[in-house]
Amino acid sequence: MKPAPFQYERPKTIEGVLAVLNQYGEDSKILAGGQSLIAMMNTRALQPRVVIDINRVPALDTLAVEDDTLVIGALVRHSEVAGSPIVREANPLIAEAYPHLAHRPIRNRGTLVGNLAHADPASEMPAVMVVGEAVMTLRNHDNLRTVHAEDFFLGPFETAARPDELLTEIRIPVAPQEQGWGFREFSPRKGDFALASVATVMSVVDGKIASVRLACAGIGPCACRLADAEGILAGATPGEEAFAAAAAAAVATIDPQEDFHADAAYRRDLVGTLMRRALADAHGRCAA
């Protein structure tokens, strides 16, 4: 199929992009990498009146550490993030998760910010952003506001961004040197969307878990924190027993979706297994 007729705009400044968004709002869509947008337009799942191409806006290509914060702009491609020594040093969890994300041609064109704005419930990066305490920067014609990743993802392909807002960048605190990290997922084939994935970061002080954050994706409407499991781990001695207890708590609280790929029971089992492995990875990196 071919897309429905649409108007094409290609501003060269952020102000130009925001002016078009202000005019058309929910009748418009942003084009960065287009790896999801174009496919959905071709099947007419989306029929925007206006497509706003932001690829000529140089202010959106930032990839840097600023004041102990990793800043990634809306035009930074997946491949650039995945291969960046800046990212690997500032937030190794992102680098750990990237080999699981999509396939090379998609990573070469698609953008991290676009992936987050698309908010596919099976995508890996929303869970990584929730665990990493990322902050989303949203701008419209009149204002700038920030939204924490945990509050940004609302449901399948639904975020807290308003129709007239542009997600210009994400800001992620630089990970402490002593912090361990882990990411595990299971997918039918490498590069496919995960049936379930788990991301975690952990700090250990004097043999006890001082802090831990856990999130999963691929099991429900959006990436979510696993607060009950975190509560069990807080102050515990890290090891197989504690990790198994946390995994059991998580499995008891999640309500996985069912589809032709997997039923709910299978996804629960995946989350438990993946969580134990991701926590063991994080603990090992704390020790190192």
ChimeraX attribute file (.defattr): number of C-alpha atoms within 10 A of each C-alpha:
attribute: neighborCount
match mode: 1-to-1
recipient: residues
	/A:1	8
	/A:2	10
	/A:3	16
	/A:4	13
	/A:5	11
	/A:6	13
	/A:7	10
	/A:8	13
	/A:9	17
	/A:10	16
	/A:11	18
	/A:12	15
	/A:13	16
	/A:14	19
	/A:15	14
	/A:16	17
	/A:17	23
	/A:18	21
	/A:19	17
	/A:20	19
	/A:21	24
	/A:22	17
	/A:23	12
	/A:24	17
	/A:25	18
	/A:26	15
	/A:27	14
	/A:28	23
	/A:29	21
	/A:30	22
	/A:31	20
	/A:32	23
	/A:33	26
	/A:34	18
	/A:35	17
	/A:36	15
	/A:37	19
	/A:38	15
	/A:39	15
	/A:40	14
	/A:41	19
	/A:42	14
	/A:43	13
	/A:44	14
	/A:45	11
	/A:46	15
	/A:47	19
	/A:48	20
	/A:49	16
	/A:50	20
	/A:51	21
	/A:52	21
	/A:53	19
	/A:54	22
	/A:55	18
	/A:56	15
	/A:57	18
	/A:58	13
	/A:59	13
	/A:60	19
	/A:61	18
	/A:62	16
	/A:63	20
	/A:64	17
	/A:65	17
	/A:66	11
	/A:67	9
	/A:68	14
	/A:69	17
	/A:70	22
	/A:71	21
	/A:72	24
	/A:73	23
	/A:74	27
	/A:75	27
	/A:76	23
	/A:77	22
	/A:78	24
	/A:79	19
	/A:80	16
	/A:81	20
	/A:82	20
	/A:83	12
	/A:84	15
	/A:85	13
	/A:86	15
	/A:87	22
	/A:88	15
	/A:89	15
	/A:90	22
	/A:91	22
	/A:92	18
	/A:93	24
	/A:94	23
	/A:95	19
	/A:96	17
	/A:97	21
	/A:98	20
	/A:99	15
	/A:100	23
	/A:101	19
	/A:102	18
	/A:103	12
	/A:104	13
	/A:105	10
	/A:106	18
	/A:107	21
	/A:108	14
	/A:109	17
	/A:110	22
	/A:111	25
	/A:112	26
	/A:113	24
	/A:114	26
	/A:115	21
	/A:116	24
	/A:117	22
	/A:118	18
	/A:119	24
	/A:120	23
	/A:121	26
	/A:122	24
	/A:123	25
	/A:124	31
	/A:125	24
	/A:126	30
	/A:127	31
	/A:128	29
	/A:129	24
	/A:130	26
	/A:131	26
	/A:132	26
	/A:133	17
	/A:134	22
	/A:135	22
	/A:136	25
	/A:137	19
	/A:138	20
	/A:139	21
	/A:140	23
	/A:141	18
	/A:142	9
	/A:143	8
	/A:144	13
	/A:145	13
	/A:146	16
	/A:147	16
	/A:148	18
	/A:149	26
	/A:150	20
	/A:151	13
	/A:152	23
	/A:153	27
	/A:154	17
	/A:155	15
	/A:156	15
	/A:157	14
	/A:158	16
	/A:159	17
	/A:160	17
	/A:161	21
	/A:162	13
	/A:163	15
	/A:164	22
	/A:165	24
	/A:166	22
	/A:167	23
	/A:168	22
	/A:169	25
	/A:170	25
	/A:171	24
	/A:172	23
	/A:173	18
	/A:174	20
	/A:175	19
	/A:176	11
	/A:177	11
	/A:178	14
	/A:179	20
	/A:180	25
	/A:181	29
	/A:182	28
	/A:183	29
	/A:184	25
	/A:185	24
	/A:186	19
	/A:187	16
	/A:188	10
	/A:189	9
	/A:190	13
	/A:191	15
	/A:192	15
	/A:193	22
	/A:194	24
	/A:195	24
	/A:196	26
	/A:197	30
	/A:198	34
	/A:199	33
	/A:200	28
	/A:201	26
	/A:202	24
	/A:203	22
	/A:204	22
	/A:205	12
	/A:206	7
	/A:207	12
	/A:208	14
	/A:209	17
	/A:210	15
	/A:211	16
	/A:212	23
	/A:213	22
	/A:214	27
	/A:215	27
	/A:216	32
	/A:217	29
	/A:218	27
	/A:219	26
	/A:220	18
	/A:221	19
	/A:222	23
	/A:223	33
	/A:224	25
	/A:225	20
	/A:226	22
	/A:227	17
	/A:228	17
	/A:229	26
	/A:230	20
	/A:231	15
	/A:232	16
	/A:233	24
	/A:234	18
	/A:235	16
	/A:236	16
	/A:237	17
	/A:238	19
	/A:239	14
	/A:240	13
	/A:241	12
	/A:242	18
	/A:243	24
	/A:244	18
	/A:245	16
	/A:246	24
	/A:247	27
	/A:248	20
	/A:249	19
	/A:250	25
	/A:251	23
	/A:252	13
	/A:253	13
	/A:254	17
	/A:255	14
	/A:256	22
	/A:257	16
	/A:258	14
	/A:259	9
	/A:260	5
	/A:261	10
	/A:262	14
	/A:263	14
	/A:264	15
	/A:265	13
	/A:266	14
	/A:267	24
	/A:268	23
	/A:269	15
	/A:270	20
	/A:271	28
	/A:272	21
	/A:273	19
	/A:274	23
	/A:275	31
	/A:276	23
	/A:277	21
	/A:278	23
	/A:279	31
	/A:280	19
	/A:281	19
	/A:282	24
	/A:283	22
	/A:284	15
	/A:285	17
	/A:286	18
	/A:287	12
	/A:288	9
